[in-house]
């Protein structure tokens, strides 16, 4: 019997957009769920309510990532003003299907940073983040952060 069905592999449609403070209420349940684990890792320094407060105040921006019509991730960013330059800082990132959206999101954030006059993107991340940075030749490992509680 001949199989005459053509199977096409459809590429995922990735889309990321910032959420305005006026629209945060709509996204808050999803933001809490998607970023909860990432924020929990830093619970000595910051909690989810602190992050949400920064979003409402405009000190940080949350970006939501969709694949097709499905919300799969959230990322918070802020602008850090150093004495000699300003950078985009990726604060928290969480979600699923990272292999499908990470490269697109990093390229999009780099474009946004350049367009707004920022000079770099900084991010602290777990070891898994290295595999995505390695694909982006513009990302270079510069240091590892160590902490000692007193």
C-alpha positions in Angstrom: 0.0 0.0 0.0 1.3 3.4 -0.9 1.3 6.2 1.6 0.6 9.4 -0.2 0.4 11.7 2.8 3.0 14.5 2.8 4.3 15.3 6.3 5.7 18.8 6.8 7.6 19.8 9.8 6.3 23.2 10.8 8.7 25.6 12.5 7.5 27.1 15.8 6.4 30.7 15.6 8.2 32.5 18.5 7.0 35.9 19.6 8.2 38.0 22.6 6.7 41.3 23.8 7.1 43.5 26.8 4.1 43.9 29.2 3.2 47.4 30.0 2.5 48.2 33.7 -1.1 49.0 32.8 -1.5 45.4 31.5 0.3 43.6 34.3 -2.9 42.5 36.1 -3.8 40.3 33.1 -0.5 38.5 33.1 0.3 38.3 36.9 -0.9 34.8 37.4 1.2 33.5 34.5 4.2 35.7 35.5 4.1 34.3 39.1 4.0 30.7 37.8 6.7 31.1 35.1 9.2 33.1 37.2 8.5 31.5 40.6 11.4 29.0 40.6 13.9 31.5 39.3 13.0 34.1 41.9 12.9 31.5 44.7 16.6 30.7 44.0 17.3 34.3 45.2 14.9 34.4 48.1 17.5 35.7 50.5 17.6 38.9 48.4 14.3 39.2 46.6 10.8 37.8 46.6 8.1 37.6 44.0 6.3 40.6 45.5 9.5 42.7 45.2 9.8 41.8 41.5 6.1 42.6 40.9 6.5 45.9 42.7 9.4 46.8 40.4 7.3 45.9 37.4 4.5 48.2 38.4 6.9 51.0 39.3 8.6 50.7 35.9 12.0 49.8 37.4 11.9 46.5 35.5 10.1 45.2 32.5 8.6 41.7 32.0 8.7 40.2 28.6 6.4 37.3 27.7 7.4 34.7 25.2 4.9 32.8 23.0 5.3 29.9 20.7 2.3 30.2 18.5 -0.6 31.0 20.8 1.0 29.4 23.9 2.6 31.5 26.6 5.8 29.6 27.4 8.1 31.9 29.3 8.7 35.2 31.0 11.8 37.3 31.5 12.4 40.4 33.5 15.0 43.0 32.5 16.1 46.4 33.9 18.5 49.1 32.8 21.6 49.3 35.0 23.4 52.7 34.9 27.1 52.2 35.6 29.3 55.3 35.8 30.6 54.7 32.3 27.8 53.0 30.4 24.3 51.7 30.6 23.5 48.0 30.1 20.4 45.8 29.9 20.4 43.4 32.8 18.4 40.1 32.5 17.1 39.6 36.0 15.0 36.5 36.0 14.0 34.0 33.3 11.6 31.1 33.6 9.4 28.9 31.5 9.6 25.9 29.2 10.7 25.0 25.7 13.9 27.1 26.0 15.5 25.4 23.1 12.8 26.8 20.8 12.8 30.4 21.9 16.1 31.3 23.7 18.1 32.2 20.6 15.3 34.4 19.2 14.8 36.2 22.5 18.5 36.9 23.0 18.7 38.3 19.5 15.6 40.4 20.1 16.9 41.8 23.4 20.2 42.6 21.8 18.4 44.6 19.1 16.3 46.4 21.6 19.3 47.2 23.7 21.2 48.6 20.7 18.2 50.7 19.6 17.9 52.3 23.0 21.5 53.2 23.2 22.6 50.5 25.7 26.1 49.1 25.4 25.8 45.5 26.6 23.6 42.8 28.1 24.4 41.4 31.4 23.0 38.2 32.9 23.7 36.0 35.9 22.6 32.5 35.2 22.8 28.9 36.1 25.2 26.6 34.2 22.5 25.7 31.6 22.5 29.3 30.4 26.1 28.8 29.1 24.9 26.6 26.3 22.8 29.4 24.9 25.5 32.0 25.4 28.0 29.8 23.6 25.8 29.9 20.4 25.8 33.7 20.6 29.4 34.8 19.7 28.7 38.2 21.2 28.3 36.8 24.7 31.6 36.2 26.4 32.0 34.7 29.9 33.7 37.4 32.1 33.4 36.3 35.7 31.7 34.0 38.1 30.0 35.4 41.1 30.9 34.1 44.5 29.3 35.1 47.8 30.2 34.7 51.4 27.6 35.3 54.1 28.9 37.1 57.2 
